[in-house]
Amino acid sequence: MTEDCDWLNVPAAPLDAGAGARARARQECLTKPPGSLGRLETLAERLAGLQGRECPHPPQPWITVFAGDHGVVAEGISRFPQAVTGQMVANFAAGGAAIAVLARSLDAGLEIIDLGTLPGGPEPEGVIRADLGPGTANFAREPAMTPTQLERALNTGRQAAERARQGGAGLFIGGEMGIGNTTAAAAVACGVLGASPDALAGPGTGLDPAGVRHKAEVIERALALHAEAGDSALEWLRRVGGFEIAGLTGAFLASAQIGQPVLVDGFIASTAALVATRLCPGAGDWFFYAHRSAEPGHDRVLEALGAQPLLDLGMRLGEGSGAATAVPLLRMACELHAGMATFDEAGVADDESGAGA
């Protein structure tokens, strides 16, 4: 890494333990049995510590979707051609994709970054182009990225996180698009965790069992080819990752450094979060995990992160869609925490009332 990536060594912002303690004390005084709102209570307490206020504000989300193509598609690991990546980027920009609909529903900012897709016509209006190349190299045969490409992808993510903060966001959501990226995410997770591809490879966009077995075999070959990466999460990201996974990693890490909470999406985003926490262990304090993906490798990554996702809806679309779907839970946690009356305010006895019985 050059001086352009010295920021990777910056520690995560500290939490406000006092605000978190005051929020816990408030929860004990609200007109309900202690713990009866379950994780909605702990969500509010966590947000209090992240925002530095006893009653946290309902967070305003900012969504950035990172797109990139993958050379490993040449190994036959996807049902769809690489051209779909660029076509979906255009669909995001036109407002027709799931994440665009969800962003409108949440009144959230939506930014699309093309880090490097195959040429396929003019870039849609409103898309930021980082132009790292026409996708990564085929990591089954050579490293996916050069050191320079990795640095630029990480820095693109950092800049996206900073734009979100400057835009008034209180919650960063990172989405992704890239045909072949479940293969890249599984390979990164296998390298970082020392896990078997058979345990992490899944159907992605709809592979049948034979296709999943082939996908695992491709990852197995790649792990052997790049074994010298050792225990370096950053080197595994470079060798078998993707531009969009690196962009997510940079955005998540930078968000933690500047004190911006992150709502992590599914398998691919969680793999980026895994790399970010290996680079900066304190970064995980700033991450919420939105949902449990139907992609089988996600459970293994969540376990490594010690994460308990908010939702389990069988989703595996990506784009940041699972994270966007979970935003109302965070908002409701804040509204309940601030809006409910205390026992004293309501004139209710807090020890013999039987409230909520």
Secondary structure, DSSP 8 states (H G I E B T S, - for coil): --GGGGGGGS------HHHHHHHHHHHHHBSS-TTTTTHHHHHHHHHHHHHTSSS-----EEEEEEEE--GGGGGS--SS-THHHHHHHHHHHHT-SHHHHHHHHHT-EEEEEEEE----SS--TTEEE----SS---TTTS-SS-HHHHHHHHHHHHHHHHHHHHTT-SEEEEEEE-TTHHHHHHHHHHHHHT--HHHH---TTT--HHHHHHHHHHHHHHHHHTGGGTT-HHHHHHHH--HHHHHHHHHHHHHHHHT--EEE-SHHHHHHHHHHHHH-GGGGGGEEE-B--SSTHHHHHHHHHT---SB-S-----TTHHHHHHHHHHHHHHHHHHHS-BHHHHT--TTTS-TT-
